[in-house]
């Protein structure tokens, strides 16, 4: 069925052998990753289904996979043997452990691309935990709450974690930092298979690497899938999508500033802009506005009626009038 609930014909992308236990799409390089619990492998195929190969083998019951194409990282979990979560480059090289302790049965993985965090659900411990992509800052977010008995699907979007519980037939969500604000979004879900969220921010097209961390290409990244593995290489200036080189051509935008650095520069620019505007307003007021004139209304004191200097009369008749004997005496 399509997103708008209209009937949609199913399209076979890749035919695989064994049980598929996890899926992840690399939307930058147009690749599909999946784990096969029967084969004990992580596999990869071109999205057009033209070629596929086992990327990582020798795993014990691999159960989930997640991919970060912008940083060139691939994550997967295994439940058998020594349960753990591992990571590698997109071509399967540079393998490293991420979680090896206090883990029993990891069956679902998801990535918070914005905060660079990896979440996983542990069926044995009935909990959802998270860790940074470099293996630090581990935290248990959601613990057994009646809706974590048999989880199917795990996704993160904005401030929430989304998952499905097969036992209760519910689709739930909770705060991705603390596990609080648990909500049952849907109930009585029959035959659930997984949970997927659709939004453009979940597949950003920012600066990407070409196969492995630190490898970027000025003229695009060429993906080459051979029977012996997956290879990434930088294209030449004349490389096009219809190149004779097998695989899919994918552009890799120029490297940009990290979010924290960009935010710091933006704050500095805003501060300088406010300072400049304030200075301009002060200069305009001082230079262009007329100075305030002094008027009688500027003073609160009343003017005295007694003259500061008494001018002598110019003549006896000038200041002497009838009925004013005191001023007449001064004239003598």
C-alpha positions as a Python dict, from the first residue, in 0.01 Angstrom:
ca = {
    (1, 'X'): (0, 0, 0),
    (2, 'X'): (122, 353, -68),
    (3, 'X'): (162, 633, 186),
    (4, 'X'): (-175, 784, 86),
    (5, 'X'): (-344, 443, 146),
    (6, 'X'): (-401, 377, -222),
    (7, 'X'): (-332, 28, -360),
    (8, 'X'): (22, -5, -486),
    (9, 'X'): (178, -290, -676),
    (10, 'X'): (461, -458, -487),
    (11, 'X'): (800, -428, -654),
    (12, 'X'): (1064, -693, -602),
    (13, 'X'): (1391, -515, -530),
    (14, 'X'): (1625, -796, -425),
    (15, 'X'): (1571, -1170, -405),
    (16, 'X'): (1759, -1313, -107),
    (17, 'X'): (1809, -1649, 58),
    (18, 'X'): (1731, -1712, 421),
    (19, 'X'): (1552, -1502, 679),
    (20, 'X'): (1595, -1124, 664),
    (21, 'X'): (1617, -990, 1019),
    (22, 'X'): (1701, -624, 958),
    (23, 'X'): (1694, -362, 682),
    (24, 'X'): (1862, -26, 630),
    (25, 'X'): (1883, 208, 329),
    (26, 'X'): (2179, 423, 233),
    (27, 'X'): (1992, 700, 48),
    (28, 'X'): (2313, 882, -45),
    (29, 'X'): (2487, 599, -230),
    (30, 'X'): (2164, 414, -324),
    (31, 'X'): (2242, 96, -132),
    (32, 'X'): (2030, -153, 62),
    (33, 'X'): (2181, -329, 365),
    (34, 'X'): (2026, -624, 546),
    (35, 'X'): (2118, -890, 800),
    (36, 'X'): (2055, -1261, 747),
    (37, 'X'): (2027, -1462, 1068),
    (38, 'X'): (2050, -1793, 881),
    (39, 'X'): (2355, -1694, 677),
    (40, 'X'): (2514, -1508, 969),
    (41, 'X'): (2598, -1213, 748),
    (42, 'X'): (2548, -847, 669),
    (43, 'X'): (2464, -805, 300),
    (44, 'X'): (2445, -513, 60),
    (45, 'X'): (2281, -459, -278),
    (46, 'X'): (2226, -177, -522),
    (47, 'X'): (1878, -32, -487),
    (48, 'X'): (1799, -125, -846),
    (49, 'X'): (1858, -490, -752),
    (50, 'X'): (2121, -541, -1020),
    (51, 'X'): (2391, -668, -786),
    (52, 'X'): (2434, -792, -428),
    (53, 'X'): (2711, -934, -213),
    (54, 'X'): (2778, -1059, 140),
    (55, 'X'): (2968, -781, 308),
    (56, 'X'): (3041, -926, 654),
    (57, 'X'): (3025, -1296, 738),
    (58, 'X'): (3083, -1524, 1037),
    (59, 'X'): (2829, -1352, 1263),
    (60, 'X'): (2618, -1533, 1524),
    (61, 'X'): (2250, -1464, 1465),
    (62, 'X'): (2275, -1104, 1339),
    (63, 'X'): (1947, -931, 1415),
    (64, 'X'): (1952, -566, 1307),
    (65, 'X'): (2139, -313, 1095),
    (66, 'X'): (2154, 68, 1070),
    (67, 'X'): (2350, 299, 840),
    (68, 'X'): (2474, 657, 860),
    (69, 'X'): (2583, 745, 505),
    (70, 'X'): (2672, 1104, 592),
    (71, 'X'): (2946, 985, 826),
    (72, 'X'): (3025, 661, 646),
    (73, 'X'): (2927, 430, 932),
    (74, 'X'): (2748, 94, 934),
    (75, 'X'): (2609, -62, 1256),
    (76, 'X'): (2476, -410, 1323),
    (77, 'X'): (2380, -626, 1621),
    (78, 'X'): (2412, -998, 1688),
    (79, 'X'): (2221, -1199, 1948),
    (80, 'X'): (2410, -1529, 1941),
    (81, 'X'): (2755, -1615, 2072),
    (82, 'X'): (2871, -1303, 2251),
    (83, 'X'): (2584, -1054, 2205),
    (84, 'X'): (2711, -714, 2098),
    (85, 'X'): (2674, -417, 1866),
    (86, 'X'): (2948, -347, 1611),
    (87, 'X'): (3027, -83, 1353),
    (88, 'X'): (3239, -46, 1040),
    (89, 'X'): (3283, 169, 733),
    (90, 'X'): (3021, 135, 460),
    (91, 'X'): (3242, -114, 276),
    (92, 'X'): (3275, -336, 585),
    (93, 'X'): (3630, -234, 672),
    (94, 'X'): (3754, -90, 1002),
    (95, 'X'): (3533, -307, 1224),
    (96, 'X'): (3504, -206, 1588),
    (97, 'X'): (3291, -298, 1891),
    (98, 'X'): (3038, -44, 2015),
    (99, 'X'): (2852, -230, 2293),
    (100, 'X'): (2984, -554, 2446),
    (101, 'X'): (2880, -546, 2813),
    (102, 'X'): (2541, -549, 2988),
    (103, 'X'): (2372, -667, 2671),
    (104, 'X'): (2174, -989, 2618),
    (105, 'X'): (1959, -990, 2306),
    (106, 'X'): (1976, -677, 2088),
    (107, 'X'): (1707, -713, 1822),
    (108, 'X'): (1652, -359, 1691),
    (109, 'X'): (1870, -59, 1603),
    (110, 'X'): (1796, 298, 1501),
    (111, 'X'): (1999, 617, 1462),
    (112, 'X'): (1933, 970, 1581),
    (113, 'X'): (2108, 1149, 1295),
    (114, 'X'): (2075, 1494, 1451),
    (115, 'X'): (2228, 1411, 1788),
    (116, 'X'): (2458, 1135, 1655),
    (117, 'X'): (2322, 867, 1888),
    (118, 'X'): (2259, 497, 1836),
    (119, 'X'): (1953, 339, 2005),
    (120, 'X'): (1897, -34, 2050),
    (121, 'X'): (1631, -256, 2204),
    (122, 'X'): (1744, -545, 2424),
    (123, 'X'): (1484, -824, 2422),
    (124, 'X'): (1650, -1002, 2713),
    (125, 'X'): (1667, -695, 2937),
    (126, 'X'): (1340, -545, 2807),
    (127, 'X'): (1494, -202, 2770),
    (128, 'X'): (1583, 62, 2512),
    (129, 'X'): (1928, 216, 2552),
    (130, 'X'): (2140, 463, 2362),
    (131, 'X'): (2507, 543, 2310),
    (132, 'X'): (2708, 797, 2112),
    (133, 'X'): (2851, 684, 1780),
    (134, 'X'): (3201, 668, 1928),
    (135, 'X'): (3087, 430, 2204),
    (136, 'X'): (3057, 678, 2491),
    (137, 'X'): (2776, 822, 2707),
    (138, 'X'): (2569, 505, 2736),
    (139, 'X'): (2226, 545, 2895),
    (140, 'X'): (1917, 329, 2948),
    (141, 'X'): (1621, 535, 2829),
    (142, 'X'): (1313, 308, 2851),
    (143, 'X'): (1279, 8, 3082),
    (144, 'X'): (1010, -260, 3110),
    (145, 'X'): (678, -76, 3112),
    (146, 'X'): (428, -332, 2987),
    (147, 'X'): (491, -252, 2621),
    (148, 'X'): (840, -397, 2575),
    (149, 'X'): (769, -769, 2582),
    (150, 'X'): (836, -848, 2216),
    (151, 'X'): (937, -541, 2023),
    (152, 'X'): (908, -507, 1646),
    (153, 'X'): (1060, -201, 1485),
    (154, 'X'): (1233, 95, 1647),
    (155, 'X'): (1252, 451, 1516),
    (156, 'X'): (1338, 797, 1646),
    (157, 'X'): (1198, 1130, 1534),
    (158, 'X'): (1235, 1471, 1697),
    (159, 'X'): (1190, 1418, 2072),
    (160, 'X'): (1036, 1069, 2070),
    (161, 'X'): (1115, 702, 2029),
    (162, 'X'): (862, 491, 1838),
    (163, 'X'): (826, 114, 1857),
    (164, 'X'): (576, -167, 1825),
    (165, 'X'): (499, -442, 2076),
    (166, 'X'): (380, -772, 1931),
    (167, 'X'): (233, -907, 2256),
    (168, 'X'): (-5, -615, 2311),
    (169, 'X'): (-41, -535, 1940),
    (170, 'X'): (43, -171, 2008),
    (171, 'X'): (240, 112, 1850),
    (172, 'X'): (391, 327, 2125),
    (173, 'X'): (612, 626, 2175),
    (174, 'X'): (802, 783, 2465),
    (175, 'X'): (1046, 1065, 2531),
    (176, 'X'): (1379, 975, 2372),
    (177, 'X'): (1583, 1120, 2659),
    (178, 'X'): (1404, 990, 2968),
    (179, 'X'): (1140, 740, 2853),
    (180, 'X'): (868, 954, 3009),
    (181, 'X'): (536, 1052, 2851),
    (182, 'X'): (457, 699, 2730),
    (183, 'X'): (172, 702, 2478),
    (184, 'X'): (-8, 419, 2297),
    (185, 'X'): (-68, 555, 1947),
    (186, 'X'): (-235, 245, 1799),
    (187, 'X'): (-373, -74, 1947),
    (188, 'X'): (-499, -409, 1816),
    (189, 'X'): (-239, -411, 1538),
    (190, 'X'): (-246, -751, 1370),
    (191, 'X'): (49, -924, 1201),
    (192, 'X'): (298, -642, 1263),
    (193, 'X'): (626, -653, 1079),
    (194, 'X'): (804, -327, 1161),
    (195, 'X'): (782, 45, 1225),
    (196, 'X'): (902, 308, 978),
    (197, 'X'): (872, 687, 983),
    (198, 'X'): (871, 904, 670),
    (199, 'X'): (1002, 1260, 681),
    (200, 'X'): (1263, 1448, 475),
    (201, 'X'): (1475, 1528, 781),
    (202, 'X'): (1524, 1157, 843),
    (203, 'X'): (1721, 1130, 518),
    (204, 'X'): (1924, 1453, 505),
    (205, 'X'): (2135, 1535, 199),
    (206, 'X'): (2409, 1719, 379),
    (207, 'X'): (2783, 1667, 331),
    (208, 'X'): (2855, 1297, 287),
    (209, 'X'): (3164, 1080, 282),
    (210, 'X'): (3260, 831, 15),
    (211, 'X'): (3247, 493, 182),
    (212, 'X'): (3448, 563, 493),
    (213, 'X'): (3494, 844, 748),
    (214, 'X'): (3718, 1125, 625),
    (215, 'X'): (3696, 1034, 255),
    (216, 'X'): (3519, 1300, 49),
    (217, 'X'): (3516, 1356, -326),
    (218, 'X'): (3513, 1680, -520),
    (219, 'X'): (3355, 1525, -830),
    (220, 'X'): (3124, 1270, -671),
    (221, 'X'): (3149, 920, -531),
    (222, 'X'): (3135, 607, -747),
    (223, 'X'): (2995, 292, -584),
    (224, 'X'): (3125, -32, -732),
    (225, 'X'): (2971, -361, -618),
    (226, 'X'): (3183, -665, -710),
    (227, 'X'): (3143, -1030, -612),
    (228, 'X'): (3436, -985, -375),
    (229, 'X'): (3299, -680, -200),
    (230, 'X'): (3186, -319, -209),
    (231, 'X'): (3421, -46, -328),
    (232, 'X'): (3397, 331, -320),
    (233, 'X'): (3608, 564, -532),
    (234, 'X'): (3611, 928, -627),
    (235, 'X'): (3488, 1014, -974),
    (236, 'X'): (3679, 1222, -1226),
    (237, 'X'): (3557, 1566, -1343),
    (238, 'X'): (3389, 1402, -1645),
    (239, 'X'): (3219, 1122, -1450),
    (240, 'X'): (2846, 1102, -1518),
    (241, 'X'): (2566, 878, -1399),
    (242, 'X'): (2579, 683, -1726),
    (243, 'X'): (2952, 620, -1687),
    (244, 'X'): (3096, 286, -1795),
    (245, 'X'): (3212, 232, -1435),
    (246, 'X'): (2974, -23, -1272),
    (247, 'X'): (2767, 106, -987),
    (248, 'X'): (2584, 425, -902),
    (249, 'X'): (2721, 776, -917),
    (250, 'X'): (2640, 989, -615),
    (251, 'X'): (2740, 1347, -555),
    (252, 'X'): (2908, 1435, -229),
    (253, 'X'): (2861, 1804, -139),
    (254, 'X'): (3153, 2005, -12),
    (255, 'X'): (3232, 1980, 353),
    (256, 'X'): (3055, 2232, 574),
    (257, 'X'): (3109, 2352, 925),
    (258, 'X'): (2987, 2132, 1212),
    (259, 'X'): (2665, 2243, 1380),
    (260, 'X'): (2840, 2362, 1697),
    (261, 'X'): (3096, 2570, 1508),
    (262, 'X'): (2831, 2717, 1280),
    (263, 'X'): (2616, 2809, 1582),
    (264, 'X'): (2913, 2984, 1746),
    (265, 'X'): (2989, 3188, 1434),
    (266, 'X'): (2621, 3274, 1395),
    (267, 'X'): (2600, 3399, 1756),
    (268, 'X'): (2912, 3615, 1705),
    (269, 'X'): (2771, 3763, 1383),
    (270, 'X'): (2440, 3843, 1553),
    (271, 'X'): (2621, 4012, 1845),
    (272, 'X'): (2832, 4226, 1612),
    (273, 'X'): (2524, 4318, 1410),
    (274, 'X'): (2337, 4435, 1721),
    (275, 'X'): (2643, 4633, 1834),
    (276, 'X'): (2674, 4799, 1492),
    (277, 'X'): (2307, 4895, 1483),
    (278, 'X'): (2326, 5038, 1835),
    (279, 'X'): (2631, 5248, 1747),
    (280, 'X'): (2464, 5379, 1431),
    (281, 'X'): (2152, 5480, 1623),
    (282, 'X'): (2360, 5665, 1885),
    (283, 'X'): (2556, 5855, 1617),
    (284, 'X'): (2237, 5945, 1430),
    (285, 'X'): (2080, 6081, 1746),
    (286, 'X'): (2384, 6285, 1842),
    (287, 'X'): (2459, 6426, 1494),
    (288, 'X'): (2121, 6473, 1334),
    (289, 'X'): (1881, 6552, 1615),
    (290, 'X'): (1873, 6926, 1720),
    (291, 'X'): (2016, 7006, 2059),
    (292, 'X'): (1761, 7070, 2326),
    (293, 'X'): (1713, 7450, 2375),
    (294, 'X'): (1700, 7605, 2714),
    (295, 'X'): (1363, 7760, 2791),
    (296, 'X'): (1191, 7888, 3096),
    (297, 'X'): (1005, 7558, 3114),
    (298, 'X'): (1340, 7383, 3164),
    (299, 'X'): (1375, 7525, 3513),
    (300, 'X'): (1167, 7459, 3817),
    (301, 'X'): (1272, 7777, 4001),
    (302, 'X'): (1045, 8079, 3968),
    (303, 'X'): (1196, 8401, 3838),
    (304, 'X'): (1263, 8653, 4115),
    (305, 'X'): (1079, 8982, 4090),
    (306, 'X'): (1368, 9173, 4258),
    (307, 'X'): (1612, 9314, 3999),
    (308, 'X'): (1976, 9211, 4040),
    (309, 'X'): (2098, 9567, 3958),
    (310, 'X'): (1907, 9885, 4045),
    (311, 'X'): (1954, 10144, 3773),
    (312, 'X'): (1977, 10505, 3903),
    (313, 'X'): (1701, 10734, 3781),
    (314, 'X'): (1787, 10956, 3485),
    (315, 'X'): (1589, 11245, 3626),
    (316, 'X'): (1388, 11350, 3924),
    (317, 'X'): (1071, 11351, 3729),
    (318, 'X'): (1135, 11029, 3547),
    (319, 'X'): (1096, 10795, 3848),
    (320, 'X'): (881, 11008, 4068),
    (321, 'X'): (515, 10993, 4031),
    (322, 'X'): (231, 11108, 4236),
    (323, 'X'): (148, 10894, 4535),
    (324, 'X'): (493, 10728, 4555),
    (325, 'X'): (679, 10903, 4838),
    (326, 'X'): (936, 10628, 4895),
    (327, 'X'): (1077, 10640, 4541),
    (328, 'X'): (1066, 11023, 4554),
    (329, 'X'): (1290, 11015, 4858),
    (330, 'X'): (1547, 10803, 4670),
    (331, 'X'): (1559, 11064, 4394),
    (332, 'X'): (1681, 11338, 4619),
}
